[in-house]
């Protein structure tokens, strides 16, 4: 009995040593793969943002800070792919070096191989969720503040050559841009009295005013102001120099007002509830209108063609069709669908680091030679497929109205299902 007890203790000690050995190897491979994916996403972010900003002669230090504040999103995206590829590399190396075979022959359970990988997957999922749900919103706030400051000091950041830029209450149409000089500028806005206004200038100069506003000096400006419903009633004026000012919040509204991606899951959930309540109230209102139109139409039809109201049948049918179309359109609220997609995405992407562990372990065991290289290449292929499914699901959920939950969680479900099926098959063997 003493011998059996000693053997049990030794087995437990051996299992513990192997657990931390595999976990250490998995963490090392994860770090290597994380640096690779982080570099890929970082370069992409750098090319998209920094190149555009640097072309406007923004100070390099401010560009570096803008890139730094966008890093949480890169960390959140790189972690799941690094977890999958790192696990494949770890198990592939252990399998190709016959270490897995020795462990199984020594009586070590197959669970002892999956356990360390699961532990690493849980750790990485928590880190990814923290980066996506805590660091990303905080970084978005700092990004917005710095961008506002940069926009005031470098107003050319928001104005591109030969483009149409829509701000909060203003549309700016620009021609060629040379430095801070814009040619052929057209500005469409409204006056304080609500009148439509069109301003045209052949040459304008961008500058930031001392009051923290973005100002445009318009040379030889032509201004036309017109009433909303009176086409023939308008005024016009000319000016050798006209200064047009906008607050930085209006000029960079898209950045200043973060979307669901830059919000925490709690805040997104609150916004979803608000939008659901607004949708419910709107649907109730349209349904009451629909019921009223249907009741009036039914009454007219019951009275027969001899009733004077029969001439209204066509108009009533048109009203009924319009009400039905309004109800159908309200149900397909793309804004609400976008918020739901981003809400589920905040959980599905971090969980991807855990759901892919089972698939990575079983595929890694198939490696016979060059386990790390094969694992890395296999991880890249699966990561591309996962990313394609994720983008496809997001597109389908936004444009085609598919379920936001299934659109975001389908890649994880497929990965987890395939992994569990392979694990069950191997355990039976």
C-alpha positions as CSV (number, residue, x, y, z in Angstrom):
1,X,0.0,0.0,0.0
2,X,2.9,2.3,0.8
3,X,4.4,1.6,-2.7
4,X,1.1,2.5,-4.4
5,X,0.7,5.7,-2.4
6,X,4.3,6.6,-3.3
7,X,3.6,5.9,-6.9
8,X,0.5,8.1,-6.8
9,X,2.5,10.9,-5.3
10,X,5.2,10.6,-7.9
11,X,2.6,10.5,-10.7
12,X,1.0,13.7,-9.4
13,X,4.4,15.4,-9.1
14,X,5.3,14.3,-12.6
15,X,1.9,15.6,-13.9
16,X,2.5,18.9,-12.2
17,X,6.0,19.2,-13.7
18,X,4.7,18.4,-17.2
19,X,1.8,20.8,-16.8
20,X,4.1,23.8,-16.1
21,X,6.6,22.6,-18.7
22,X,4.0,22.6,-21.5
23,X,2.5,25.8,-20.2
24,X,5.9,27.5,-20.2
25,X,6.5,26.3,-23.8
26,X,3.0,27.5,-24.9
27,X,3.5,31.0,-23.3
28,X,6.9,31.4,-25.1
29,X,5.4,30.4,-28.4
30,X,2.5,32.7,-27.8
31,X,4.8,35.7,-27.2
32,X,6.7,34.9,-30.4
33,X,3.5,34.7,-32.4
34,X,2.0,37.7,-30.7
35,X,4.9,39.9,-31.8
36,X,4.4,38.7,-35.3
37,X,0.7,39.4,-35.5
38,X,1.1,42.6,-33.5
39,X,3.7,43.8,-36.0
40,X,1.3,43.0,-38.9
41,X,-1.6,44.9,-37.4
42,X,0.6,47.7,-36.2
43,X,2.1,48.2,-39.7
44,X,-1.5,48.2,-41.1
45,X,-2.6,50.8,-38.6
46,X,0.6,52.9,-39.2
47,X,0.0,52.9,-42.9
48,X,-3.7,53.8,-42.6
49,X,-3.3,56.6,-40.1
50,X,0.2,57.9,-39.7
51,X,0.8,58.2,-43.4
52,X,-2.2,60.4,-43.9
53,X,-1.4,62.5,-40.8
54,X,2.3,62.9,-41.7
55,X,1.4,64.1,-45.1
56,X,-0.3,67.1,-43.4
57,X,3.0,68.0,-41.6
58,X,1.7,67.0,-38.2
59,X,4.5,66.8,-35.6
60,X,6.0,63.4,-35.3
61,X,5.5,63.3,-31.5
62,X,1.8,63.8,-31.9
63,X,1.6,61.1,-34.6
64,X,3.4,58.7,-32.2
65,X,0.9,59.5,-29.5
66,X,-2.0,58.9,-31.8
67,X,-0.6,55.5,-32.8
68,X,0.1,54.7,-29.2
69,X,-3.6,55.4,-28.2
70,X,-4.7,53.0,-30.9
71,X,-2.6,50.1,-29.7
72,X,-5.3,48.5,-27.4
73,X,-7.3,47.5,-30.5
74,X,-4.2,45.9,-32.0
75,X,-3.5,43.9,-28.8
76,X,-7.1,42.7,-28.7
77,X,-7.0,41.5,-32.3
78,X,-3.5,40.0,-32.2
79,X,-4.0,37.9,-29.0
80,X,-6.5,35.3,-30.3
81,X,-4.5,34.6,-33.5
82,X,-1.3,34.4,-31.5
83,X,-3.0,31.9,-29.1
84,X,-4.0,29.6,-31.9
85,X,-0.7,29.7,-33.7
86,X,1.4,29.5,-30.5
87,X,-0.5,26.4,-29.4
88,X,0.0,24.8,-32.8
89,X,3.7,25.5,-32.6
90,X,4.1,24.2,-29.1
91,X,2.2,20.9,-29.6
92,X,3.7,20.5,-33.0
93,X,7.2,20.7,-31.6
94,X,6.5,18.3,-28.7
95,X,4.8,15.9,-31.2
96,X,7.6,16.0,-33.8
97,X,10.3,15.5,-31.0
98,X,8.3,12.5,-29.7
99,X,7.9,14.1,-26.3
100,X,4.1,13.7,-26.5
101,X,4.6,10.0,-27.3
102,X,6.9,9.5,-24.3
103,X,4.4,11.2,-22.0
104,X,1.5,9.1,-23.2
105,X,3.7,5.9,-22.9
106,X,4.6,7.0,-19.3
107,X,0.9,6.9,-18.3
108,X,0.3,10.6,-18.5
109,X,-3.3,11.4,-19.5
110,X,-4.1,13.2,-22.7
111,X,-5.9,15.7,-20.5
112,X,-2.5,16.7,-19.1
113,X,-1.6,17.9,-22.6
114,X,-4.8,19.9,-23.1
115,X,-4.8,21.4,-19.6
116,X,-1.8,23.7,-20.0
117,X,-3.0,24.9,-23.4
118,X,-6.4,25.6,-21.9
119,X,-4.8,27.5,-19.0
120,X,-2.9,29.7,-21.5
121,X,-6.0,30.2,-23.6
122,X,-7.9,31.4,-20.5
123,X,-5.1,33.8,-19.6
124,X,-4.9,35.2,-23.1
125,X,-8.7,35.5,-23.4
126,X,-8.8,37.6,-20.2
127,X,-6.0,39.8,-21.4
128,X,-7.6,40.3,-24.8
129,X,-11.0,41.1,-23.2
130,X,-9.3,43.6,-20.8
131,X,-7.6,45.3,-23.8
132,X,-10.8,45.4,-25.8
133,X,-13.2,46.4,-23.1
134,X,-11.1,48.6,-20.8
135,X,-8.0,49.9,-22.6
136,X,-9.6,50.4,-26.0
137,X,-12.3,52.9,-24.7
138,X,-9.8,54.7,-22.6
139,X,-7.4,54.9,-25.5
140,X,-10.3,56.2,-27.7
141,X,-11.0,59.0,-25.3
142,X,-7.3,60.1,-25.3
143,X,-7.1,59.6,-29.1
144,X,-10.1,62.0,-29.6
145,X,-8.7,64.6,-27.3
146,X,-5.3,64.6,-29.0
147,X,-6.9,64.5,-32.4
148,X,-9.0,67.6,-31.6
149,X,-5.8,69.4,-30.4
150,X,-4.0,68.3,-33.6
151,X,-6.9,69.4,-35.8
152,X,-6.7,72.9,-34.3
153,X,-3.0,73.2,-34.8
154,X,-3.0,71.5,-38.2
155,X,-6.5,72.1,-39.7
156,X,-5.4,70.6,-43.0
157,X,-5.7,67.2,-41.4
158,X,-9.4,67.2,-42.0
159,X,-9.4,68.7,-45.5
160,X,-8.3,66.6,-48.5
161,X,-7.9,67.6,-52.2
162,X,-10.9,67.2,-54.5
163,X,-13.2,65.8,-51.9
164,X,-16.6,66.3,-50.2
165,X,-16.4,66.5,-46.4
166,X,-19.5,66.3,-44.3
167,X,-19.3,67.7,-40.8
168,X,-21.9,68.2,-38.1
169,X,-24.0,70.9,-39.9
170,X,-21.7,71.8,-42.8
171,X,-20.6,70.3,-46.1
172,X,-17.3,71.4,-47.5
173,X,-16.4,70.7,-51.1
174,X,-12.7,71.2,-51.9
175,X,-10.6,71.5,-55.1
176,X,-6.8,71.1,-55.2
177,X,-5.0,71.5,-51.9
178,X,-1.5,72.9,-51.6
179,X,-0.3,73.0,-48.0
180,X,-2.9,75.1,-46.2
181,X,-4.2,76.7,-49.4
182,X,-7.4,75.2,-50.9
183,X,-8.7,76.2,-54.3
184,X,-12.3,76.3,-55.5
185,X,-14.0,75.9,-52.1
186,X,-17.8,75.5,-51.7
187,X,-19.4,75.5,-48.3
188,X,-23.0,74.5,-47.7
189,X,-24.6,75.2,-44.3
190,X,-27.5,77.0,-42.6
191,X,-27.6,80.4,-40.9
192,X,-28.7,80.9,-37.3
193,X,-32.2,81.6,-38.6
194,X,-32.3,78.2,-40.4
195,X,-31.8,79.6,-44.0
196,X,-29.8,77.7,-46.6
197,X,-26.5,79.2,-47.4
198,X,-23.9,78.6,-50.1
199,X,-20.4,80.1,-49.9
200,X,-17.9,79.9,-52.8
201,X,-14.3,81.0,-53.0
202,X,-11.6,80.4,-55.6
203,X,-8.9,80.4,-52.9
204,X,-9.0,79.8,-49.2
205,X,-6.4,79.6,-46.4
206,X,-6.7,77.2,-43.5
207,X,-5.6,78.3,-40.0
208,X,-6.3,77.6,-36.3
209,X,-7.6,80.6,-34.4
210,X,-6.6,81.6,-30.9
211,X,-10.1,80.7,-29.6
212,X,-9.4,77.0,-30.4
213,X,-11.5,77.0,-33.6
214,X,-10.7,75.9,-37.1
215,X,-10.9,78.9,-39.4
216,X,-10.9,79.3,-43.1
217,X,-10.0,82.7,-44.7
218,X,-12.0,82.9,-48.0
219,X,-10.7,85.3,-50.6
220,X,-13.2,86.9,-53.0
221,X,-16.0,85.0,-51.4
222,X,-19.6,84.9,-52.9
223,X,-22.4,84.2,-50.4
224,X,-26.0,83.3,-51.3
225,X,-28.7,82.9,-48.7
226,X,-32.1,81.5,-49.5
227,X,-35.4,80.6,-47.8
228,X,-36.2,77.0,-47.4
229,X,-39.5,76.9,-49.3
230,X,-39.2,80.1,-51.4
231,X,-36.8,79.4,-54.4
232,X,-37.1,82.9,-55.7
233,X,-36.5,84.6,-52.4
234,X,-32.7,84.9,-51.8
235,X,-30.0,87.3,-51.0
236,X,-26.4,87.4,-52.1
237,X,-23.2,89.3,-51.1
238,X,-19.5,89.4,-52.0
239,X,-16.5,89.9,-49.9
240,X,-12.8,90.4,-50.6
241,X,-12.0,88.4,-47.4
242,X,-14.4,86.3,-45.4
243,X,-13.4,84.2,-42.3
244,X,-15.4,81.1,-41.8
245,X,-15.0,79.3,-38.4
246,X,-16.0,75.9,-37.1
247,X,-15.5,74.4,-33.6
248,X,-13.1,71.4,-33.6
249,X,-15.8,69.2,-32.2
250,X,-17.9,69.8,-35.4
251,X,-14.9,69.5,-37.7
252,X,-13.9,66.1,-36.3
253,X,-17.3,64.8,-35.2
254,X,-16.6,61.2,-36.4
255,X,-13.6,61.0,-34.2
256,X,-15.0,63.0,-31.3
257,X,-18.1,60.9,-31.0
258,X,-16.8,57.3,-30.5
259,X,-18.9,54.5,-32.0
260,X,-19.7,51.1,-30.4
261,X,-16.3,49.7,-31.2
262,X,-14.6,52.4,-29.0
263,X,-17.1,51.9,-26.1
264,X,-17.0,49.4,-23.3
265,X,-19.4,46.4,-23.4
266,X,-21.4,47.9,-20.5
267,X,-21.8,51.2,-22.4
268,X,-22.7,49.4,-25.6
269,X,-25.3,47.4,-23.7
270,X,-26.9,50.6,-22.3
271,X,-27.0,52.1,-25.8
272,X,-28.7,49.0,-27.1
273,X,-31.4,49.2,-24.5
274,X,-32.0,52.9,-25.3
275,X,-32.2,52.1,-29.0
276,X,-34.5,49.1,-28.4
277,X,-36.8,51.3,-26.3
278,X,-36.8,54.0,-29.0
279,X,-37.5,51.3,-31.6
280,X,-40.4,49.9,-29.6
281,X,-42.0,53.3,-29.2
282,X,-41.6,54.0,-32.9
283,X,-43.1,50.6,-33.9
284,X,-46.0,51.1,-31.6
285,X,-46.7,54.5,-33.2
286,X,-46.5,53.1,-36.7
287,X,-48.6,50.1,-35.8
288,X,-51.3,52.4,-34.4
289,X,-51.2,54.3,-37.7
290,X,-51.4,51.0,-39.6
291,X,-54.4,49.8,-37.6
292,X,-56.2,53.1,-38.2
293,X,-55.5,53.0,-41.9
294,X,-56.7,49.4,-42.1
295,X,-59.9,50.1,-40.1
296,X,-60.8,53.1,-42.3
297,X,-60.1,51.0,-45.5
298,X,-62.2,48.2,-44.2
299,X,-65.1,50.6,-43.3
300,X,-65.0,52.1,-46.8
301,X,-65.0,48.6,-48.4
302,X,-67.9,47.4,-46.3
303,X,-70.0,50.4,-47.3
304,X,-69.6,49.5,-50.9
305,X,-68.9,51.5,-54.1
306,X,-72.1,53.6,-53.8
307,X,-70.7,55.3,-50.7
308,X,-69.0,58.6,-51.4
309,X,-66.0,57.3,-49.5
310,X,-65.3,54.7,-52.1
311,X,-63.3,57.2,-54.1
312,X,-60.8,57.2,-51.3
313,X,-60.0,53.5,-51.6
314,X,-56.9,54.0,-53.8
315,X,-55.5,56.7,-51.4
316,X,-56.2,54.5,-48.4
317,X,-54.5,51.6,-50.0
318,X,-51.5,53.7,-50.7
319,X,-51.4,54.9,-47.1
320,X,-51.7,51.3,-45.9
321,X,-48.8,50.3,-48.1
322,X,-46.7,53.2,-46.8
323,X,-47.4,52.3,-43.2
324,X,-46.4,48.7,-43.9
325,X,-43.2,49.8,-45.5
326,X,-42.4,52.1,-42.6
327,X,-42.9,49.3,-40.1
328,X,-40.7,46.9,-42.1
329,X,-38.0,49.6,-42.5
330,X,-38.0,50.3,-38.8
331,X,-37.5,46.7,-37.9
332,X,-34.4,46.6,-40.1
333,X,-32.6,49.2,-38.0
334,X,-29.0,49.1,-39.1
335,X,-27.7,51.2,-36.3
336,X,-29.1,48.9,-33.7
337,X,-27.7,45.9,-35.7
338,X,-24.3,47.5,-35.7
339,X,-24.4,48.0,-31.9
340,X,-25.4,44.4,-31.4
341,X,-22.7,43.2,-33.7
342,X,-20.0,45.2,-31.8
343,X,-21.4,44.0,-28.5
344,X,-21.1,40.3,-29.4
345,X,-17.8,41.0,-31.1
346,X,-16.3,42.3,-27.8
347,X,-16.8,38.8,-26.4
348,X,-16.4,36.6,-29.4
349,X,-12.9,37.8,-30.3
350,X,-11.3,37.3,-26.8
351,X,-13.1,34.0,-26.5
352,X,-11.5,33.0,-29.8
353,X,-8.2,32.5,-28.0
354,X,-9.9,29.8,-25.9
355,X,-12.1,28.2,-28.4
356,X,-9.2,27.6,-30.8
357,X,-7.2,25.7,-28.2
358,X,-8.9,22.3,-28.8
359,X,-8.4,22.6,-32.5
360,X,-4.8,23.7,-32.2
361,X,-3.9,20.8,-29.8
362,X,-5.3,18.1,-32.0
363,X,-3.9,19.5,-35.2
364,X,-0.5,20.0,-33.5
365,X,-0.4,16.3,-32.6
366,X,-0.5,15.4,-36.3
367,X,3.0,17.0,-36.9
368,X,5.7,14.4,-37.5
369,X,8.6,16.7,-38.7
370,X,9.4,20.4,-38.3
371,X,6.5,20.7,-35.9
372,X,7.1,24.4,-35.1
373,X,7.3,25.5,-38.8
374,X,4.2,23.4,-39.8
375,X,2.3,24.7,-36.7
376,X,3.1,28.3,-37.6
377,X,2.1,27.9,-41.3
378,X,-1.1,26.1,-40.2
379,X,-1.9,28.8,-37.7
380,X,-1.5,31.5,-40.4
381,X,-3.9,29.7,-42.7
382,X,-6.5,29.1,-40.0
383,X,-6.2,32.7,-38.8
384,X,-6.9,34.0,-42.3
385,X,-10.0,31.7,-42.5
386,X,-11.1,32.9,-39.1
387,X,-10.7,36.5,-40.1
388,X,-12.6,36.0,-43.3
389,X,-15.5,34.4,-41.5
390,X,-15.5,37.2,-39.0
391,X,-15.5,39.9,-41.7
392,X,-18.1,38.0,-43.7
393,X,-20.3,37.6,-40.6
394,X,-20.1,41.3,-39.8
395,X,-21.0,42.2,-43.4
396,X,-23.9,39.7,-43.4
397,X,-25.2,41.0,-40.0
398,X,-25.0,44.6,-41.1
399,X,-26.3,44.5,-44.7
400,X,-28.3,41.3,-44.9
401,X,-29.9,41.4,-41.4
402,X,-28.5,38.1,-40.2
403,X,-28.5,37.4,-36.4
404,X,-25.7,39.5,-34.8
405,X,-25.0,36.7,-32.3
406,X,-24.5,34.0,-35.0
407,X,-22.6,36.4,-37.3
408,X,-20.0,37.1,-34.6
409,X,-19.9,33.7,-32.8
410,X,-20.0,31.4,-35.9
411,X,-16.2,31.3,-36.3
412,X,-15.7,30.4,-32.6
413,X,-18.5,27.8,-32.7
414,X,-17.0,26.1,-35.8
415,X,-13.5,26.2,-34.3
416,X,-14.7,24.8,-31.0
417,X,-16.9,22.2,-32.6
418,X,-14.1,20.9,-34.9
419,X,-11.7,20.9,-32.0
420,X,-14.0,19.0,-29.6
421,X,-14.8,16.4,-32.4
422,X,-11.1,15.8,-32.9
423,X,-10.4,15.5,-29.2
424,X,-13.3,13.0,-28.8
425,X,-11.9,11.0,-31.7
426,X,-8.4,10.9,-30.2
427,X,-9.6,10.0,-26.7
428,X,-11.6,7.0,-28.1
429,X,-8.4,5.8,-29.8
